[in-house]
Amino acid sequence: TAMVRGVVRLCRADMGGEGAEITSDSVLDNNDFVVFVQSFFAEHPRADLGGEGAERVADGVLDNNDFVVFVQQLTA
């Protein structure tokens, strides 16, 4: 009997599934980018992903650092 296990990489870039579902779906894809951009321009706290430099925690400011952290997480 063989057992197959999938490895799911969870990270802050996993922001949402398709449609109105705004929850992590364990898949990194274009839907996560769409949800991030929508959240960023709606000034939703879920888009606050990180501060400058090595600080990767919410800093209460929506700025270009959040985009950088999102892309880094998405492509890591």
PyMOL Python script that loads the backbone (N, CA, C, O; Angstrom):
from pymol import cmd

cmd.read_pdbstr("""\
ATOM      1  N   THR A   1       0.849  -1.170   0.000  1.00  0.00           N
ATOM      2  CA  THR A   1       0.000   0.000   0.000  1.00  0.00           C
ATOM      3  C   THR A   1       0.894   1.233   0.000  1.00  0.00           C
ATOM      4  O   THR A   1       1.780   1.370   0.844  1.00  0.00           O
ATOM      5  N   ALA A   2       0.660   2.107  -0.933  1.00  0.00           N
ATOM      6  CA  ALA A   2       1.441   3.353  -1.026  1.00  0.00           C
ATOM      7  C   ALA A   2       0.629   4.510  -0.478  1.00  0.00           C
ATOM      8  O   ALA A   2      -0.590   4.578  -0.637  1.00  0.00           O
ATOM      9  N   MET A   3       1.333   5.408   0.163  1.00  0.00           N
ATOM     10  CA  MET A   3       0.679   6.602   0.687  1.00  0.00           C
ATOM     11  C   MET A   3       1.296   7.814  -0.001  1.00  0.00           C
ATOM     12  O   MET A   3       2.518   7.951  -0.057  1.00  0.00           O
ATOM     13  N   VAL A   4       0.457   8.677  -0.516  1.00  0.00           N
ATOM     14  CA  VAL A   4       0.927   9.888  -1.173  1.00  0.00           C
ATOM     15  C   VAL A   4       0.508  11.078  -0.323  1.00  0.00           C
ATOM     16  O   VAL A   4      -0.658  11.221   0.046  1.00  0.00           O
ATOM     17  N   ARG A   5       1.460  11.907  -0.027  1.00  0.00           N
ATOM     18  CA  ARG A   5       1.169  13.105   0.747  1.00  0.00           C
ATOM     19  C   ARG A   5       1.508  14.324  -0.093  1.00  0.00           C
ATOM     20  O   ARG A   5       2.556  14.382  -0.735  1.00  0.00           O
ATOM     21  N   GLY A   6       0.624  15.278  -0.079  1.00  0.00           N
ATOM     22  CA  GLY A   6       0.889  16.538  -0.759  1.00  0.00           C
ATOM     23  C   GLY A   6       1.452  17.533   0.233  1.00  0.00           C
ATOM     24  O   GLY A   6       1.060  17.560   1.400  1.00  0.00           O
ATOM     25  N   VAL A   7       2.359  18.333  -0.234  1.00  0.00           N
ATOM     26  CA  VAL A   7       2.924  19.383   0.599  1.00  0.00           C
ATOM     27  C   VAL A   7       2.286  20.694   0.174  1.00  0.00           C
ATOM     28  O   VAL A   7       2.386  21.105  -0.982  1.00  0.00           O
ATOM     29  N   VAL A   8       1.645  21.329   1.104  1.00  0.00           N
ATOM     30  CA  VAL A   8       0.990  22.597   0.830  1.00  0.00           C
ATOM     31  C   VAL A   8       1.802  23.693   1.488  1.00  0.00           C
ATOM     32  O   VAL A   8       2.055  23.662   2.692  1.00  0.00           O
ATOM     33  N   ARG A   9       2.205  24.654   0.688  1.00  0.00           N
ATOM     34  CA  ARG A   9       2.982  25.769   1.207  1.00  0.00           C
ATOM     35  C   ARG A   9       2.020  26.897   1.546  1.00  0.00           C
ATOM     36  O   ARG A   9       1.470  27.540   0.652  1.00  0.00           O
ATOM     37  N   LEU A  10       1.820  27.135   2.826  1.00  0.00           N
ATOM     38  CA  LEU A  10       0.934  28.205   3.253  1.00  0.00           C
ATOM     39  C   LEU A  10       1.766  29.446   3.543  1.00  0.00           C
ATOM     40  O   LEU A  10       2.826  29.361   4.163  1.00  0.00           O
ATOM     41  N   CYS A  11       1.287  30.584   3.099  1.00  0.00           N
ATOM     42  CA  CYS A  11       1.975  31.823   3.373  1.00  0.00           C
ATOM     43  C   CYS A  11       0.979  32.967   3.309  1.00  0.00           C
ATOM     44  O   CYS A  11      -0.192  32.775   2.983  1.00  0.00           O
ATOM     45  N   ARG A  12       1.456  34.144   3.622  1.00  0.00           N
ATOM     46  CA  ARG A  12       0.569  35.298   3.643  1.00  0.00           C
ATOM     47  C   ARG A  12       0.088  35.689   2.256  1.00  0.00           C
ATOM     48  O   ARG A  12      -0.890  36.428   2.145  1.00  0.00           O
ATOM     49  N   ALA A  13       0.733  35.227   1.197  1.00  0.00           N
ATOM     50  CA  ALA A  13       0.290  35.547  -0.161  1.00  0.00           C
ATOM     51  C   ALA A  13      -0.955  34.755  -0.544  1.00  0.00           C
ATOM     52  O   ALA A  13      -1.618  35.107  -1.519  1.00  0.00           O
ATOM     53  N   ASP A  14      -1.293  33.694   0.192  1.00  0.00           N
ATOM     54  CA  ASP A  14      -2.501  32.905  -0.093  1.00  0.00           C
ATOM     55  C   ASP A  14      -3.688  33.654   0.494  1.00  0.00           C
ATOM     56  O   ASP A  14      -4.078  33.431   1.640  1.00  0.00           O
ATOM     57  N   MET A  15      -4.251  34.541  -0.305  1.00  0.00           N
ATOM     58  CA  MET A  15      -5.277  35.453   0.187  1.00  0.00           C
ATOM     59  C   MET A  15      -6.686  35.059  -0.164  1.00  0.00           C
ATOM     60  O   MET A  15      -7.611  35.463   0.539  1.00  0.00           O
ATOM     61  N   GLY A  16      -6.903  34.289  -1.216  1.00  0.00           N
ATOM     62  CA  GLY A  16      -8.290  34.002  -1.528  1.00  0.00           C
ATOM     63  C   GLY A  16      -8.523  33.077  -2.691  1.00  0.00           C
ATOM     64  O   GLY A  16      -7.671  32.881  -3.558  1.00  0.00           O
ATOM     65  N   GLY A  17      -9.701  32.521  -2.673  1.00  0.00           N
ATOM     66  CA  GLY A  17     -10.146  31.669  -3.762  1.00  0.00           C
ATOM     67  C   GLY A  17     -10.872  32.478  -4.813  1.00  0.00           C
ATOM     68  O   GLY A  17     -10.776  33.705  -4.839  1.00  0.00           O
ATOM     69  N   GLU A  18     -11.583  31.809  -5.660  1.00  0.00           N
ATOM     70  CA  GLU A  18     -12.291  32.471  -6.758  1.00  0.00           C
ATOM     71  C   GLU A  18     -13.570  33.132  -6.275  1.00  0.00           C
ATOM     72  O   GLU A  18     -14.121  32.779  -5.233  1.00  0.00           O
ATOM     73  N   GLY A  19     -14.024  34.094  -7.055  1.00  0.00           N
ATOM     74  CA  GLY A  19     -15.292  34.749  -6.767  1.00  0.00           C
ATOM     75  C   GLY A  19     -15.242  35.563  -5.492  1.00  0.00           C
ATOM     76  O   GLY A  19     -14.247  36.227  -5.203  1.00  0.00           O
ATOM     77  N   ALA A  20     -16.313  35.508  -4.738  1.00  0.00           N
ATOM     78  CA  ALA A  20     -16.419  36.315  -3.522  1.00  0.00           C
ATOM     79  C   ALA A  20     -15.748  35.651  -2.327  1.00  0.00           C
ATOM     80  O   ALA A  20     -15.724  36.223  -1.237  1.00  0.00           O
ATOM     81  N   GLU A  21     -15.209  34.463  -2.513  1.00  0.00           N
ATOM     82  CA  GLU A  21     -14.574  33.744  -1.407  1.00  0.00           C
ATOM     83  C   GLU A  21     -13.253  34.418  -1.055  1.00  0.00           C
ATOM     84  O   GLU A  21     -12.297  34.350  -1.828  1.00  0.00           O
ATOM     85  N   ILE A  22     -13.192  35.058   0.089  1.00  0.00           N
ATOM     86  CA  ILE A  22     -11.990  35.766   0.512  1.00  0.00           C
ATOM     87  C   ILE A  22     -11.376  35.019   1.694  1.00  0.00           C
ATOM     88  O   ILE A  22     -11.261  35.560   2.794  1.00  0.00           O
ATOM     89  N   THR A  23     -10.996  33.804   1.457  1.00  0.00           N
ATOM     90  CA  THR A  23     -10.335  32.993   2.472  1.00  0.00           C
ATOM     91  C   THR A  23      -9.186  32.247   1.807  1.00  0.00           C
ATOM     92  O   THR A  23      -9.188  32.046   0.592  1.00  0.00           O
ATOM     93  N   SER A  24      -8.226  31.845   2.592  1.00  0.00           N
ATOM     94  CA  SER A  24      -7.119  31.062   2.054  1.00  0.00           C
ATOM     95  C   SER A  24      -7.648  29.779   1.451  1.00  0.00           C
ATOM     96  O   SER A  24      -8.517  29.119   2.021  1.00  0.00           O
ATOM     97  N   ASP A  25      -7.104  29.428   0.273  1.00  0.00           N
ATOM     98  CA  ASP A  25      -7.539  28.198  -0.379  1.00  0.00           C
ATOM     99  C   ASP A  25      -6.382  27.234  -0.605  1.00  0.00           C
ATOM    100  O   ASP A  25      -6.541  26.239  -1.312  1.00  0.00           O
ATOM    101  N   SER A  26      -5.223  27.511  -0.018  1.00  0.00           N
ATOM    102  CA  SER A  26      -4.031  26.665  -0.092  1.00  0.00           C
ATOM    103  C   SER A  26      -3.462  26.543  -1.490  1.00  0.00           C
ATOM    104  O   SER A  26      -2.712  25.610  -1.776  1.00  0.00           O
ATOM    105  N   VAL A  27      -3.812  27.483  -2.370  1.00  0.00           N
ATOM    106  CA  VAL A  27      -3.286  27.501  -3.730  1.00  0.00           C
ATOM    107  C   VAL A  27      -2.788  28.910  -4.018  1.00  0.00           C
ATOM    108  O   VAL A  27      -3.518  29.881  -3.819  1.00  0.00           O
ATOM    109  N   LEU A  28      -1.551  29.025  -4.484  1.00  0.00           N
ATOM    110  CA  LEU A  28      -1.031  30.329  -4.876  1.00  0.00           C
ATOM    111  C   LEU A  28      -1.266  30.514  -6.364  1.00  0.00           C
ATOM    112  O   LEU A  28      -0.676  29.807  -7.182  1.00  0.00           O
ATOM    113  N   ASP A  29      -2.130  31.465  -6.721  1.00  0.00           N
ATOM    114  CA  ASP A  29      -2.455  31.696  -8.116  1.00  0.00           C
ATOM    115  C   ASP A  29      -2.873  33.140  -8.339  1.00  0.00           C
ATOM    116  O   ASP A  29      -2.769  33.966  -7.433  1.00  0.00           O
ATOM    117  N   ASN A  30      -3.350  33.451  -9.555  1.00  0.00           N
ATOM    118  CA  ASN A  30      -3.709  34.829  -9.875  1.00  0.00           C
ATOM    119  C   ASN A  30      -4.845  35.359  -9.013  1.00  0.00           C
ATOM    120  O   ASN A  30      -4.961  36.573  -8.844  1.00  0.00           O
ATOM    121  N   ASN A  31      -5.675  34.502  -8.471  1.00  0.00           N
ATOM    122  CA  ASN A  31      -6.752  34.960  -7.590  1.00  0.00           C
ATOM    123  C   ASN A  31      -6.195  35.635  -6.346  1.00  0.00           C
ATOM    124  O   ASN A  31      -6.783  36.589  -5.837  1.00  0.00           O
ATOM    125  N   ASP A  32      -5.063  35.142  -5.855  1.00  0.00           N
ATOM    126  CA  ASP A  32      -4.446  35.761  -4.685  1.00  0.00           C
ATOM    127  C   ASP A  32      -4.002  37.188  -5.007  1.00  0.00           C
ATOM    128  O   ASP A  32      -4.145  38.090  -4.182  1.00  0.00           O
ATOM    129  N   PHE A  33      -3.462  37.384  -6.215  1.00  0.00           N
ATOM    130  CA  PHE A  33      -3.053  38.727  -6.625  1.00  0.00           C
ATOM    131  C   PHE A  33      -4.258  39.656  -6.719  1.00  0.00           C
ATOM    132  O   PHE A  33      -4.208  40.795  -6.253  1.00  0.00           O
ATOM    133  N   VAL A  34      -5.345  39.166  -7.324  1.00  0.00           N
ATOM    134  CA  VAL A  34      -6.565  39.966  -7.455  1.00  0.00           C
ATOM    135  C   VAL A  34      -7.091  40.372  -6.080  1.00  0.00           C
ATOM    136  O   VAL A  34      -7.433  41.534  -5.865  1.00  0.00           O
ATOM    137  N   VAL A  35      -7.157  39.428  -5.158  1.00  0.00           N
ATOM    138  CA  VAL A  35      -7.655  39.722  -3.810  1.00  0.00           C
ATOM    139  C   VAL A  35      -6.735  40.714  -3.110  1.00  0.00           C
ATOM    140  O   VAL A  35      -7.206  41.629  -2.434  1.00  0.00           O
ATOM    141  N   PHE A  36      -5.415  40.535  -3.270  1.00  0.00           N
ATOM    142  CA  PHE A  36      -4.485  41.474  -2.643  1.00  0.00           C
ATOM    143  C   PHE A  36      -4.692  42.887  -3.173  1.00  0.00           C
ATOM    144  O   PHE A  36      -4.795  43.830  -2.388  1.00  0.00           O
ATOM    145  N   VAL A  37      -4.755  43.048  -4.493  1.00  0.00           N
ATOM    146  CA  VAL A  37      -4.914  44.381  -5.082  1.00  0.00           C
ATOM    147  C   VAL A  37      -6.241  45.008  -4.664  1.00  0.00           C
ATOM    148  O   VAL A  37      -6.287  46.187  -4.312  1.00  0.00           O
ATOM    149  N   GLN A  38      -7.316  44.229  -4.699  1.00  0.00           N
ATOM    150  CA  GLN A  38      -8.612  44.746  -4.262  1.00  0.00           C
ATOM    151  C   GLN A  38      -8.554  45.181  -2.795  1.00  0.00           C
ATOM    152  O   GLN A  38      -9.075  46.235  -2.432  1.00  0.00           O
ATOM    153  N   SER A  39      -7.924  44.370  -1.970  1.00  0.00           N
ATOM    154  CA  SER A  39      -7.814  44.686  -0.547  1.00  0.00           C
ATOM    155  C   SER A  39      -6.958  45.924  -0.325  1.00  0.00           C
ATOM    156  O   SER A  39      -7.275  46.767   0.515  1.00  0.00           O
ATOM    157  N   PHE A  40      -5.871  46.030  -1.083  1.00  0.00           N
ATOM    158  CA  PHE A  40      -4.979  47.173  -0.944  1.00  0.00           C
ATOM    159  C   PHE A  40      -5.711  48.473  -1.264  1.00  0.00           C
ATOM    160  O   PHE A  40      -5.645  49.428  -0.490  1.00  0.00           O
ATOM    161  N   PHE A  41      -6.408  48.514  -2.401  1.00  0.00           N
ATOM    162  CA  PHE A  41      -7.078  49.753  -2.798  1.00  0.00           C
ATOM    163  C   PHE A  41      -8.338  50.040  -1.977  1.00  0.00           C
ATOM    164  O   PHE A  41      -8.803  51.178  -1.926  1.00  0.00           O
ATOM    165  N   ALA A  42      -8.881  49.014  -1.341  1.00  0.00           N
ATOM    166  CA  ALA A  42     -10.006  49.221  -0.425  1.00  0.00           C
ATOM    167  C   ALA A  42      -9.501  49.561   0.984  1.00  0.00           C
ATOM    168  O   ALA A  42     -10.294  49.762   1.904  1.00  0.00           O
ATOM    169  N   GLU A  43      -8.175  49.622   1.139  1.00  0.00           N
ATOM    170  CA  GLU A  43      -7.525  49.899   2.421  1.00  0.00           C
ATOM    171  C   GLU A  43      -7.947  48.916   3.501  1.00  0.00           C
ATOM    172  O   GLU A  43      -8.163  49.290   4.653  1.00  0.00           O
ATOM    173  N   HIS A  44      -8.059  47.649   3.108  1.00  0.00           N
ATOM    174  CA  HIS A  44      -8.420  46.588   4.051  1.00  0.00           C
ATOM    175  C   HIS A  44      -7.162  46.122   4.783  1.00  0.00           C
ATOM    176  O   HIS A  44      -6.114  45.948   4.161  1.00  0.00           O
ATOM    177  N   PRO A  45      -7.254  45.920   6.084  1.00  0.00           N
ATOM    178  CA  PRO A  45      -6.076  45.504   6.869  1.00  0.00           C
ATOM    179  C   PRO A  45      -5.414  44.219   6.377  1.00  0.00           C
ATOM    180  O   PRO A  45      -4.229  44.014   6.639  1.00  0.00           O
ATOM    181  N   ARG A  46      -6.135  43.352   5.675  1.00  0.00           N
ATOM    182  CA  ARG A  46      -5.519  42.098   5.208  1.00  0.00           C
ATOM    183  C   ARG A  46      -4.392  42.357   4.214  1.00  0.00           C
ATOM    184  O   ARG A  46      -3.545  41.488   4.011  1.00  0.00           O
ATOM    185  N   ALA A  47      -4.365  43.547   3.583  1.00  0.00           N
ATOM    186  CA  ALA A  47      -3.312  43.881   2.626  1.00  0.00           C
ATOM    187  C   ALA A  47      -2.061  44.439   3.304  1.00  0.00           C
ATOM    188  O   ALA A  47      -1.057  44.672   2.631  1.00  0.00           O
ATOM    189  N   ASP A  48      -2.099  44.655   4.593  1.00  0.00           N
ATOM    190  CA  ASP A  48      -0.946  45.168   5.335  1.00  0.00           C
ATOM    191  C   ASP A  48      -0.033  44.002   5.679  1.00  0.00           C
ATOM    192  O   ASP A  48      -0.184  43.369   6.724  1.00  0.00           O
ATOM    193  N   LEU A  49       0.914  43.724   4.792  1.00  0.00           N
ATOM    194  CA  LEU A  49       1.742  42.529   4.940  1.00  0.00           C
ATOM    195  C   LEU A  49       3.113  42.775   5.536  1.00  0.00           C
ATOM    196  O   LEU A  49       3.728  41.845   6.056  1.00  0.00           O
ATOM    197  N   GLY A  50       3.609  44.002   5.475  1.00  0.00           N
ATOM    198  CA  GLY A  50       4.929  44.166   6.042  1.00  0.00           C
ATOM    199  C   GLY A  50       5.516  45.544   5.955  1.00  0.00           C
ATOM    200  O   GLY A  50       5.108  46.374   5.143  1.00  0.00           O
ATOM    201  N   GLY A  51       6.485  45.769   6.813  1.00  0.00           N
ATOM    202  CA  GLY A  51       7.211  47.026   6.838  1.00  0.00           C
ATOM    203  C   GLY A  51       8.461  46.956   5.987  1.00  0.00           C
ATOM    204  O   GLY A  51       8.621  46.054   5.164  1.00  0.00           O
ATOM    205  N   GLU A  52       9.337  47.912   6.193  1.00  0.00           N
ATOM    206  CA  GLU A  52      10.559  47.999   5.397  1.00  0.00           C
ATOM    207  C   GLU A  52      11.603  46.976   5.835  1.00  0.00           C
ATOM    208  O   GLU A  52      11.562  46.455   6.950  1.00  0.00           O
ATOM    209  N   GLY A  53      12.537  46.706   4.930  1.00  0.00           N
ATOM    210  CA  GLY A  53      13.677  45.856   5.239  1.00  0.00           C
ATOM    211  C   GLY A  53      13.276  44.454   5.643  1.00  0.00           C
ATOM    212  O   GLY A  53      12.408  43.842   5.020  1.00  0.00           O
ATOM    213  N   ALA A  54      13.908  43.949   6.682  1.00  0.00           N
ATOM    214  CA  ALA A  54      13.674  42.579   7.119  1.00  0.00           C
ATOM    215  C   ALA A  54      12.409  42.450   7.953  1.00  0.00           C
ATOM    216  O   ALA A  54      11.983  41.339   8.267  1.00  0.00           O
ATOM    217  N   GLU A  55      11.806  43.576   8.314  1.00  0.00           N
ATOM    218  CA  GLU A  55      10.595  43.529   9.134  1.00  0.00           C
ATOM    219  C   GLU A  55       9.429  43.069   8.275  1.00  0.00           C
ATOM    220  O   GLU A  55       9.020  43.780   7.357  1.00  0.00           O
ATOM    221  N   ARG A  56       8.898  41.912   8.556  1.00  0.00           N
ATOM    222  CA  ARG A  56       7.828  41.332   7.736  1.00  0.00           C
ATOM    223  C   ARG A  56       6.567  41.121   8.553  1.00  0.00           C
ATOM    224  O   ARG A  56       5.949  40.057   8.505  1.00  0.00           O
ATOM    225  N   VAL A  57       6.195  42.146   9.303  1.00  0.00           N
ATOM    226  CA  VAL A  57       4.967  42.105  10.085  1.00  0.00           C
ATOM    227  C   VAL A  57       4.128  43.313   9.726  1.00  0.00           C
ATOM    228  O   VAL A  57       4.653  44.315   9.240  1.00  0.00           O
ATOM    229  N   ALA A  58       2.839  43.226   9.959  1.00  0.00           N
ATOM    230  CA  ALA A  58       1.949  44.344   9.678  1.00  0.00           C
ATOM    231  C   ALA A  58       2.451  45.582  10.416  1.00  0.00           C
ATOM    232  O   ALA A  58       2.781  45.524  11.601  1.00  0.00           O
ATOM    233  N   ASP A  59       2.502  46.696   9.699  1.00  0.00           N
ATOM    234  CA  ASP A  59       3.001  47.926  10.307  1.00  0.00           C
ATOM    235  C   ASP A  59       1.946  49.029  10.351  1.00  0.00           C
ATOM    236  O   ASP A  59       2.253  50.160  10.726  1.00  0.00           O
ATOM    237  N   GLY A  60       0.711  48.714   9.974  1.00  0.00           N
ATOM    238  CA  GLY A  60      -0.368  49.687  10.041  1.00  0.00           C
ATOM    239  C   GLY A  60      -0.393  50.686   8.910  1.00  0.00           C
ATOM    240  O   GLY A  60      -1.178  51.635   8.931  1.00  0.00           O
ATOM    241  N   VAL A  61       0.475  50.478   7.904  1.00  0.00           N
ATOM    242  CA  VAL A  61       0.552  51.390   6.769  1.00  0.00           C
ATOM    243  C   VAL A  61       0.448  50.580   5.480  1.00  0.00           C
ATOM    244  O   VAL A  61       1.163  49.592   5.312  1.00  0.00           O
ATOM    245  N   LEU A  62      -0.435  50.989   4.570  1.00  0.00           N
ATOM    246  CA  LEU A  62      -0.512  50.354   3.257  1.00  0.00           C
ATOM    247  C   LEU A  62       0.361  51.158   2.300  1.00  0.00           C
ATOM    248  O   LEU A  62       0.045  52.300   1.969  1.00  0.00           O
ATOM    249  N   ASP A  63       1.470  50.549   1.857  1.00  0.00           N
ATOM    250  CA  ASP A  63       2.395  51.230   0.957  1.00  0.00           C
ATOM    251  C   ASP A  63       3.090  50.215   0.062  1.00  0.00           C
ATOM    252  O   ASP A  63       2.741  49.035   0.061  1.00  0.00           O
ATOM    253  N   ASN A  64       4.084  50.683  -0.706  1.00  0.00           N
ATOM    254  CA  ASN A  64       4.750  49.801  -1.653  1.00  0.00           C
ATOM    255  C   ASN A  64       5.437  48.618  -0.980  1.00  0.00           C
ATOM    256  O   ASN A  64       5.651  47.596  -1.631  1.00  0.00           O
ATOM    257  N   ASN A  65       5.787  48.720   0.293  1.00  0.00           N
ATOM    258  CA  ASN A  65       6.403  47.591   0.997  1.00  0.00           C
ATOM    259  C   ASN A  65       5.455  46.395   1.060  1.00  0.00           C
ATOM    260  O   ASN A  65       5.899  45.248   1.033  1.00  0.00           O
ATOM    261  N   ASP A  66       4.149  46.663   1.144  1.00  0.00           N
ATOM    262  CA  ASP A  66       3.183  45.567   1.170  1.00  0.00           C
ATOM    263  C   ASP A  66       3.182  44.812  -0.158  1.00  0.00           C
ATOM    264  O   ASP A  66       3.065  43.586  -0.183  1.00  0.00           O
ATOM    265  N   PHE A  67       3.313  45.553  -1.266  1.00  0.00           N
ATOM    266  CA  PHE A  67       3.414  44.910  -2.581  1.00  0.00           C
ATOM    267  C   PHE A  67       4.669  44.057  -2.666  1.00  0.00           C
ATOM    268  O   PHE A  67       4.630  42.935  -3.171  1.00  0.00           O
ATOM    269  N   VAL A  68       5.794  44.594  -2.168  1.00  0.00           N
ATOM    270  CA  VAL A  68       7.057  43.858  -2.201  1.00  0.00           C
ATOM    271  C   VAL A  68       6.945  42.561  -1.414  1.00  0.00           C
ATOM    272  O   VAL A  68       7.346  41.502  -1.896  1.00  0.00           O
ATOM    273  N   VAL A  69       6.402  42.641  -0.205  1.00  0.00           N
ATOM    274  CA  VAL A  69       6.254  41.442   0.631  1.00  0.00           C
ATOM    275  C   VAL A  69       5.316  40.446  -0.049  1.00  0.00           C
ATOM    276  O   VAL A  69       5.590  39.246  -0.042  1.00  0.00           O
ATOM    277  N   PHE A  70       4.220  40.919  -0.636  1.00  0.00           N
ATOM    278  CA  PHE A  70       3.297  40.014  -1.319  1.00  0.00           C
ATOM    279  C   PHE A  70       4.007  39.261  -2.437  1.00  0.00           C
ATOM    280  O   PHE A  70       3.901  38.037  -2.521  1.00  0.00           O
ATOM    281  N   VAL A  71       4.727  39.975  -3.294  1.00  0.00           N
ATOM    282  CA  VAL A  71       5.416  39.326  -4.419  1.00  0.00           C
ATOM    283  C   VAL A  71       6.479  38.369  -3.919  1.00  0.00           C
ATOM    284  O   VAL A  71       6.640  37.281  -4.472  1.00  0.00           O
ATOM    285  N   GLN A  72       7.208  38.756  -2.881  1.00  0.00           N
ATOM    286  CA  GLN A  72       8.224  37.855  -2.321  1.00  0.00           C
ATOM    287  C   GLN A  72       7.594  36.574  -1.808  1.00  0.00           C
ATOM    288  O   GLN A  72       8.125  35.487  -2.036  1.00  0.00           O
ATOM    289  N   GLN A  73       6.471  36.688  -1.119  1.00  0.00           N
ATOM    290  CA  GLN A  73       5.771  35.507  -0.589  1.00  0.00           C
ATOM    291  C   GLN A  73       5.226  34.653  -1.736  1.00  0.00           C
ATOM    292  O   GLN A  73       5.295  33.424  -1.691  1.00  0.00           O
ATOM    293  N   LEU A  74       4.690  35.306  -2.754  1.00  0.00           N
ATOM    294  CA  LEU A  74       4.084  34.591  -3.871  1.00  0.00           C
ATOM    295  C   LEU A  74       5.123  33.804  -4.663  1.00  0.00           C
ATOM    296  O   LEU A  74       4.829  32.719  -5.164  1.00  0.00           O
ATOM    297  N   THR A  75       6.319  34.335  -4.779  1.00  0.00           N
ATOM    298  CA  THR A  75       7.340  33.701  -5.597  1.00  0.00           C
ATOM    299  C   THR A  75       8.367  32.903  -4.802  1.00  0.00           C
ATOM    300  O   THR A  75       9.288  32.325  -5.379  1.00  0.00           O
ATOM    301  N   ALA A  76       8.212  32.868  -3.477  1.00  0.00           N
ATOM    302  CA  ALA A  76       9.195  32.168  -2.638  1.00  0.00           C
ATOM    303  C   ALA A  76       9.109  30.665  -2.814  1.00  0.00           C
ATOM    304  O   ALA A  76       9.864  29.925  -2.183  1.00  0.00           O
TER     305      ALA A  76
END
""", "prot")
cmd.dss("prot")
cmd.show_as("cartoon", "prot")
cmd.util.cbc("prot")
cmd.orient("prot")
